[in-house]
Amino acid sequence: MLFLASGAAGLIYQVVWTQDLVLIFGDTTLAIVTTVSAFLAGLGIGSLVGAAVAARLRRALAVYGLLEIMVGCLALLMPVAFGVIATVFRSAYLSLPPAEVALIRFGLAFVALAPVTVLMGMSLPVLTRHLVREDPDVGDRIARLYGLNTLGAVAGLLASGYLLIELIGLRETTLVAVGLNLCAGGGAVVMSAVLGAAAAGPRPAAAARPPLQGRHRLLLAVTFTSGLVSLALEVLWTRMMLQSTGSSIYVFIAVVAVFLIGIAGGSLIYERRGRDPRLAALGALLAGAGGLAVAPMILSNLSGPHWLPAAVLLILPVTVIFGYTFPLTVRLFVGSAEQASRGVGLVYAANTAGCVAGTVLAGFVLIPQLGTSVAIITAGAVLALVGGALAFGFAPRGGKLRPAGCLAAAAALLTVFFIPAAKLTYVQNEIAATGRATAHFEDSVASVDVTGGSYIRSRHLLINGFAITYLTVITKVLAYLAKAARPDATSMLNICFGMGATYRSSIIAGLHTTAVELDPTVPSVMPWFYPDASTYLHSPLGHIIISDGRNYVRLSNKRYDLITVDFPPPIWSAGAVVLLAQEFYQEAAQRLTAGGVFATYMPLAEPGLEKMILRTIRPEFRHVSIVYNPVHTGTYIMGSQAPITFTEPAIRSVFGSKAARADLASAPDFHVRSTAQWVSIIRHSVWLTDNQVNAYAGTGPAISDDHPLTEYFLYDGYASNPAEQSLMIRLDLVVSGLLVLLILAAAADSAARRRARAAP
């Protein structure tokens, strides 16, 4: 139970600290992979340190307790560490080239996380030293430790993701994890004191560290490969499942949770049933996992979000095998109980190193170069080949049938490589059925689909299978409206490039325009929507930066007369909250010149959400105006430290130029209007100003970095439409039900063991 609580705390920390570091380094794939890699690297180093130290310990349980207490105490200091590295990173961001900034990012993340993650990594070898006293115990005890720790990790993930972050926020969720660490550590210290001599093991001989043999090196290589493929598949499956769901955080939570449930279940199955410690068996299992890896992809590509819960469940058989093979590998690696802690440390370190490599490889190589579907098939094929070679190479004479059967099954599943429809994403299959011109791109950030053709209304931009924008007057007016509020403005910062409409209109309005876009592919597809895109992409007035918009606003030292945010729907998508939090509006206000205007577009939403957004933005600007878009499907929220007015001369100057009239007339959803009509439209579209905004917004919760209420919405329902919320609730019930079943099974098995021991 102590190690279960420790696992829960560890996953809570990973969720919260990743969010903290994303705010410091940016919501880019490079920043996220850097954070996860630094976290895992600390665990791997800790396991090696634990392996070296644990063998010399007599009171390992007490040492384990002290490790947990130290983790909890250091976790309380992490906000201070994050504040220090944020200051250092901003200095590096402003003064160094991007390549050096990337190295500094990893170094800072590692320095911040290493002290606590190294201690976390030490805990498994140290606790193994306490529990494993006899040779027959090695596989069973390690399976139990690994399984229960992973089970705790699932509980921590679901508790924080489904409940705690939404209800109490990130900071207080961290305190829950600290409490779990202190309880686990305190309980271990008390148990060690109560047990006294019974808790102390014999001090091993100093020379009891035999050198690694060829068999050991082979097992380390195999477990490295297994870790690499497993984490690569987790990344790839998540990208696949996000298609057409709006990239909800709950999809990510579900994939990781089922992944961990499988690992926990596999480890606990090994504890109960694992009686075949042979390399051939290990190989056959890995080959089978490689073949099964494509099953979730096939269902997701063919059925999309309609069968999302079922597709997520298909991850389970693969991860059960991963969970089963870890203690099996340790059992094959460890020759005696005296070497158990060292063996666990080495195997865990090799597996963790593979996990780091798999995360980086999937995000930066496999997806951009192969695409998600082919990358999944490739990862499965690699695992099947490695497992098959191991199974055949070490199978006893006359015992080739079982490995041959596993390989045949894997080969049958991997033939999906030759079925085009199964390799295309769900969105690609949907678009192909319409016959429209289309293109599909995949990069380290997202999957990008575009549709085009001579019919202007058929042009759409889709990110991760979700249509985020189309050719519309709304995005054009965003630029002109901000300019009309400040006719003397000369510069604009446009966050979220989209189709490039606001960026293009800003340049037409004569503004020096900097556009910040997270996805590197998105600006390159602008020609699909505008035949003259090249003129604006290479305009001397334009500058495009591939970066996280929130991070750019926080770290940049430049100021702009106007800042516009063409917020990409859906509002609940993972990471989008960084552009909705109160801290973002504070930072944006600081990037404006005196009297500058901030303007963001927001589609019409449920009144509770609308009011919450206004409560969030209103305190950061002395003056706020809400203006309906021309087709009344949403509003422009505008803020400034100076009064916001739309005078007739200003509107005529901005909307009445020949270039602006031609630009606005090209919108397919709004008929050509004269300059006089635009004056009337703009002045009659102002809905609320200043005190009226206060009265309408009222009192209630606001969005902040600590309370990301639009991203975590299961209970209050902010930001999601009913269909989306229903799908996420069904998905969460399936995952939670799996966890409950596993806990009940583990509890029943434990009760059966106690009865068996008590029987005469």
C-alpha positions, 0 to 999 in steps of 0.5 A: 500500500505504501508503494501504491500511494507513492505511485499515485503521488508520482503521476500527480507530480508529472501532470502538474509539473509538466503543466508548470514547465509548459508555461515556462518553456512553451506549449510546443512539442519540443518543450513537452518532450524536453520536460517528459524526457528530463522527468524520465531521465531523473527516474532512470538515474535514480534507479541506477543510484538505488541499485548501487546503494540498496545492496549495502543497506540493512534497514532498507525499509527505513531508508525507503521511508526517508526517500518518500519524505524527502520527495514530499519536502522537495515537491513543496519547494518546486514552485521556487525552483520553477520561478528561478528557471523561468528567470534564467530561461527568459534571459537565454531566450532573449539573447541566444540562438534557438539551438542553444536555447533548446539545450538550455531548456533541457538543462534547466528542466533537468536541474529543476526535476532531477533532485526529486525524480532521482529520489523517486527512481531510487525507491524501487531498488531500495524497497526491493532490497527490503522485500526480496530475501530468497531467490524464489521471491525475486520475480513475484515480489518485483511483479507485485511492487511494479504492479502496485506502484503502477496501479497507484500511478493510474489512481493518481492520474485519474484522481487528478485528471478527472477530479482534483484539478477541476475542483481544487486547482493545480497547486492544491492538487500538488499538496495532495501528492505531498500528503501521499508521499509523507504518509508513505514515508512516515508509514515505512519509517514507523513500520521499520521501527516496529519490526525492528530486527525483523526489518533488517536484512543481512549485510551482503559481502562487499564483493558480491557484484559479478560482472555483466555477462552476454545474457545480461547485456542482451536482456538490457538491450531487449528491455531498452527496445521494449521501453522505446516501442512502448512509449513510442506507441503511447505517443502514436496512439494518443495522436491517433485517438485525438482525431476529430475529438477536439484534442480533449485532455480527457483523451490523453488521460484515457490513453495513458490510464489504459496504458498503465492499467495494462502494465499494472495488470500484467505485472500482477498476472505475472506475480500470480501466474508467471512460471516460465522464466525463459528467453523464448517466452519473453520473445514470443510475448513481445512478438505478440504485442508487436502484432496487436499494436495495430488493432487500436489504429485500425478501429480508430481510423475506420470508426473515428470518435464514435468507437473511441472507448472501444479503440482505447480498450484495444490498447489493453492487451498490448500493455498487459504484455508489457507489464508482464514482461518487465518482471519476467525480464528482471527474473531472467536478469537476476541470479539470486536474491542478493542481486535483486536490487541491483538487477531491478535498478539496471533493468528499470534504468534501461527500460526508462532510457528506452522510454525517453528515446521512444518519446523523442523518436515518435514525436520528432522522427516517426510522425513527421517522416512516416505519418502516425499510421505507418509509424504504428505499423513500423513500431509494431514490426520492430517489436515483432522482429526483435521478439521473434528473433529472441523466441526462435533463437532461444527456443528448445529443440522441438519447441518452435511451434509456439514462437511460430504461432506468435509470429504468424499472428503478428504478421497477419495483423501487420499486413494492414500495411498493405490496406490503404483505407486502414492506414488513412486517418479517419478524417482522410477517409471522410474527406476522400468520400466527398471527392474534394481536393485535399492534402494531409500533413503530419508534423511534431505538433499535429495532423493538418488536413486541408480541403480546397478547390474552385468552390470557395466554400469548400476550403477548410483547415482541420487540425487533428481532424477538427475543422478550426476555420474556413474562409469567412468575413469574421477573421478579416474584420478582426484586423480591421476592427482593431485598426479602426479602434486605433487608426494611428496604429502601425504594428500588430501581433497576430496570435494563431495564424489559421488560414492567414486571414487576419494576418493578410488583412492586417498587412492590407491595412498597412500594419507591420504584422508579426504572426505567431503560430504553434504548428510549423505546417499551418502557414505553409498551407495558406496557398490552399485558401488564398491564390495570392498567399505568397505575396503576404508570406513574403511581404516586407510588412509581415513576419511569421514566428513558429512558437507558442503564442503565450510563451512569445508574449511572456518572453518577448520584449517587443511592444505592439499597438494591436494584439489580435488572437484568432482563437482556434476552436474548440475552446476545450482542446488541450493546451488552449487554456493558456490563451484564456487564462488571466495570466495571459491577459496580464502579459498581453497588456504588458506587450501593448504600447500606451493606449494599445488594443487587445482583441480576441474573437470568441464564438457564441458560447453557453452564457456561463462560459461567456461570462467566465471569460469576461470575468477573466479578461475584464480586470486586466484592462481599464476599458473593455468592449464587446462587439458582435461579428457581422454575421452575429455568430460570435463576438470580438472582445476588445481591451485597452487601458484607454477608451475604445471608440469607433468614430465614423472617420476612423471606420471610413478610413480603415474599411473604406480603402480600395484594398480593404473593400476588395478584401472584405468583398471576397468573403463568401459568407457576407455580401459586398457592403458600401463604406457607409454600410460598414459604418452603420454595421460596426457602430450598431454591433457594439454590444457591451462596454466597460460597466455594462461588461461588469454587470453582465459578467457578474461574480463567479469563477475565472480562468487561470493557470492554476484553475484551467476550467475550460480544459478540465470541464467534466463537472461544471461543463464549461467549454464543451458541447453536450455531445463532446461532454457525453463522449468524454464521460463515456470514455472516462466511465470505461477507464474508471471501470477498468481501474475498479475491476483491476483493484477488485481483482487484486483485492480478491487475489490478496484475500485468497492468498491470506486464506491459503496461508491461514489454512492448516 
